[in-house]
Amino acid sequence: MRGYMNMDHAQEAVDLLAEGYSCSQSVFSVYAKEYGLDPALARKISTGFGGGIGRTGNMCGAVSGAILVLGLANGMNSLQEPEWREKSYSLDKEFIEKFISRFGSIQCPDLLGYNMAIPEELAESKRVGAAKKVCPELVRGAAEILDEMLKK
């Protein structure tokens, strides 16, 4: 992988989540500096991916953040590098397969047990603290999978 240095981001990502950042922000920003991106800018870029992409109940933010990291590590820089697009897609697919194998899904409602796009379910999930119970392990798992993939 281009530019990869550190190989233990899981706890740092979980700590950011505990501070109040979303799953996507927590995963993406802990890797950002290693690829020349300011972590604060990375958190800004990844803001909209929280809650299953803008709280629509789609793809888990930890997965979105990880795919953004894979793009930083292996994304296509220009049209003169089309092979990097295919490499990036292949790595995204590999990450998703590993995440599904570990957690059963990449969809926020499946993982959390609540659909954040439905106001009543969002309210209930907040009442019972579902995200505080479930999301740290998803963020940790995403970072562990990334570390494994990036050290290759």
DRENDO-1510 file (C-alpha; in Angstrom, 1 decimal, always signed):
<recs>
REC; n; res; u; v; w
REC; 1; MET; +0.0; +0.0; +0.0 .
REC; 2; ARG; +1.3; +3.4; -0.8 .
REC; 3; GLY; +2.4; +5.5; +2.2 .
REC; 4; TYR; +1.3; +3.2; +5.0 .
REC; 5; MET; +3.3; +3.5; +8.3 .
REC; 6; ASN; +1.4; +2.7; +11.5 .
REC; 7; MET; -0.4; -0.6; +12.2 .
REC; 8; ASP; -2.5; -0.1; +15.2 .
REC; 9; HIS; -5.4; +2.4; +14.8 .
REC; 10; ALA; -8.2; +0.5; +16.5 .
REC; 11; GLN; -8.0; +2.0; +20.0 .
REC; 12; GLU; -7.4; +5.5; +18.6 .
REC; 13; ALA; -10.6; +5.2; +16.4 .
REC; 14; VAL; -12.6; +3.9; +19.4 .
REC; 15; ASP; -11.4; +6.8; +21.5 .
REC; 16; LEU; -12.5; +9.3; +18.9 .
REC; 17; LEU; -15.9; +7.7; +18.7 .
REC; 18; ALA; -16.2; +8.0; +22.5 .
REC; 19; GLU; -15.4; +11.7; +22.2 .
REC; 20; GLY; -18.5; +12.1; +20.0 .
REC; 21; TYR; -17.2; +11.7; +16.4 .
REC; 22; SER; -19.2; +9.5; +14.1 .
REC; 23; CYS; -18.0; +6.0; +13.1 .
REC; 24; SER; -16.9; +7.3; +9.7 .
REC; 25; GLN; -15.0; +10.2; +11.2 .
REC; 26; SER; -13.3; +8.0; +13.8 .
REC; 27; VAL; -12.1; +5.5; +11.3 .
REC; 28; PHE; -11.1; +7.8; +8.4 .
REC; 29; SER; -9.3; +10.5; +10.5 .
REC; 30; VAL; -7.0; +8.2; +12.4 .
REC; 31; TYR; -5.4; +7.1; +9.0 .
REC; 32; ALA; -5.5; +10.5; +7.3 .
REC; 33; LYS; -2.2; +12.0; +8.4 .
REC; 34; GLU; -0.3; +9.0; +7.1 .
REC; 35; TYR; -1.6; +9.8; +3.6 .
REC; 36; GLY; -1.0; +13.5; +3.7 .
REC; 37; LEU; -4.4; +14.6; +4.8 .
REC; 38; ASP; -5.1; +16.7; +7.9 .
REC; 39; PRO; -7.1; +14.7; +10.4 .
REC; 40; ALA; -9.5; +17.7; +11.0 .
REC; 41; LEU; -10.1; +17.9; +7.2 .
REC; 42; ALA; -10.7; +14.1; +7.2 .
REC; 43; ARG; -13.3; +14.4; +9.9 .
REC; 44; LYS; -15.0; +17.2; +7.9 .
REC; 45; ILE; -14.9; +15.1; +4.7 .
REC; 46; SER; -16.4; +12.1; +6.4 .
REC; 47; THR; -19.1; +13.9; +8.4 .
REC; 48; GLY; -21.9; +13.0; +6.0 .
REC; 49; PHE; -21.2; +9.2; +6.2 .
REC; 50; GLY; -22.4; +8.8; +9.8 .
REC; 51; GLY; -25.6; +7.1; +10.7 .
REC; 52; GLY; -25.6; +4.9; +7.7 .
REC; 53; ILE; -24.8; +7.8; +5.3 .
REC; 54; GLY; -26.5; +11.0; +6.5 .
REC; 55; ARG; -28.6; +9.0; +9.0 .
REC; 56; THR; -30.4; +7.3; +6.2 .
REC; 57; GLY; -29.8; +3.8; +7.5 .
REC; 58; ASN; -27.6; +2.6; +4.7 .
REC; 59; MET; -24.0; +1.6; +4.8 .
REC; 60; CYS; -22.3; +1.6; +8.2 .
REC; 61; GLY; -20.1; +4.7; +8.8 .
REC; 62; ALA; -17.2; +2.5; +9.9 .
REC; 63; VAL; -17.3; +0.8; +6.5 .
REC; 64; SER; -17.6; +4.2; +4.7 .
REC; 65; GLY; -14.6; +5.5; +6.6 .
REC; 66; ALA; -12.6; +2.4; +5.8 .
REC; 67; ILE; -13.4; +2.7; +2.1 .
REC; 68; LEU; -12.2; +6.3; +2.2 .
REC; 69; VAL; -9.0; +5.2; +3.8 .
REC; 70; LEU; -8.5; +2.6; +1.1 .
REC; 71; GLY; -9.0; +5.3; -1.5 .
REC; 72; LEU; -6.3; +7.4; +0.2 .
REC; 73; ALA; -4.0; +4.4; +0.1 .
REC; 74; ASN; -4.7; +3.1; -3.4 .
REC; 75; GLY; -7.0; +5.5; -5.2 .
REC; 76; MET; -6.6; +6.6; -8.7 .
REC; 77; ASN; -4.8; +9.9; -9.0 .
REC; 78; SER; -5.3; +10.5; -12.7 .
REC; 79; LEU; -6.8; +9.1; -15.8 .
REC; 80; GLN; -3.3; +7.9; -16.7 .
REC; 81; GLU; -3.5; +5.4; -13.8 .
REC; 82; PRO; -6.6; +3.4; -14.6 .
REC; 83; GLU; -5.2; +0.3; -12.9 .
REC; 84; TRP; -5.4; +2.0; -9.5 .
REC; 85; ARG; -9.2; +2.3; -9.9 .
REC; 86; GLU; -9.5; -1.4; -10.4 .
REC; 87; LYS; -7.1; -2.0; -7.5 .
REC; 88; SER; -9.2; +0.3; -5.3 .
REC; 89; TYR; -12.4; -1.5; -6.2 .
REC; 90; SER; -10.8; -4.9; -5.5 .
REC; 91; LEU; -9.7; -3.7; -2.1 .
REC; 92; ASP; -13.1; -2.2; -1.3 .
REC; 93; LYS; -14.7; -5.5; -2.1 .
REC; 94; GLU; -12.2; -7.4; +0.0 .
REC; 95; PHE; -12.8; -5.1; +3.0 .
REC; 96; ILE; -16.5; -5.4; +2.7 .
REC; 97; GLU; -16.3; -9.2; +2.5 .
REC; 98; LYS; -14.1; -9.3; +5.6 .
REC; 99; PHE; -16.4; -6.9; +7.5 .
REC; 100; ILE; -19.5; -9.0; +6.6 .
REC; 101; SER; -17.7; -12.2; +7.6 .
REC; 102; ARG; -17.0; -10.7; +11.0 .
REC; 103; PHE; -20.2; -8.7; +11.6 .
REC; 104; GLY; -22.9; -10.2; +9.3 .
REC; 105; SER; -23.7; -7.1; +7.3 .
REC; 106; ILE; -22.5; -3.6; +6.3 .
REC; 107; GLN; -26.0; -2.0; +6.7 .
REC; 108; CYS; -26.4; +0.2; +9.7 .
REC; 109; PRO; -29.9; -1.1; +10.7 .
REC; 110; ASP; -28.8; -4.7; +10.6 .
REC; 111; LEU; -25.7; -4.0; +12.7 .
REC; 112; LEU; -27.4; -1.5; +15.2 .
REC; 113; GLY; -30.8; -3.2; +15.4 .
REC; 114; TYR; -32.5; +0.2; +14.6 .
REC; 115; ASN; -33.1; +2.1; +11.4 .
REC; 116; MET; -31.8; +5.6; +12.0 .
REC; 117; ALA; -33.9; +6.9; +9.1 .
REC; 118; ILE; -37.1; +6.2; +11.0 .
REC; 119; PRO; -37.6; +8.8; +13.7 .
REC; 120; GLU; -39.2; +6.4; +16.2 .
REC; 121; GLU; -36.4; +3.9; +15.8 .
REC; 122; LEU; -33.8; +6.7; +16.1 .
REC; 123; ALA; -35.4; +7.9; +19.3 .
REC; 124; GLU; -35.5; +4.4; +20.7 .
REC; 125; SER; -31.9; +3.6; +19.7 .
REC; 126; LYS; -30.8; +6.8; +21.6 .
REC; 127; ARG; -33.0; +5.9; +24.6 .
REC; 128; VAL; -31.3; +2.5; +25.0 .
REC; 129; GLY; -27.8; +3.6; +23.9 .
REC; 130; ALA; -27.6; +1.2; +21.0 .
REC; 131; ALA; -24.8; +3.1; +19.2 .
REC; 132; LYS; -22.7; +3.3; +22.4 .
REC; 133; LYS; -23.1; -0.5; +22.8 .
REC; 134; VAL; -22.6; -1.6; +19.2 .
REC; 135; CYS; -20.5; +1.0; +17.3 .
REC; 136; PRO; -17.2; +0.8; +19.3 .
REC; 137; GLU; -16.8; -2.8; +18.2 .
REC; 138; LEU; -17.7; -2.0; +14.6 .
REC; 139; VAL; -15.1; +0.9; +14.6 .
REC; 140; ARG; -12.5; -1.4; +16.2 .
REC; 141; GLY; -13.2; -4.1; +13.7 .
REC; 142; ALA; -13.0; -1.8; +10.7 .
REC; 143; ALA; -9.6; -0.5; +11.9 .
REC; 144; GLU; -8.3; -4.0; +12.6 .
REC; 145; ILE; -9.4; -5.2; +9.1 .
REC; 146; LEU; -7.8; -2.1; +7.6 .
REC; 147; ASP; -4.5; -2.6; +9.5 .
REC; 148; GLU; -4.4; -6.1; +8.3 .
REC; 149; MET; -5.0; -5.1; +4.7 .
REC; 150; LEU; -2.7; -2.1; +4.7 .
REC; 151; LYS; +0.3; -3.9; +6.0 .
REC; 152; LYS; +0.4; -6.2; +2.9 .
</recs>
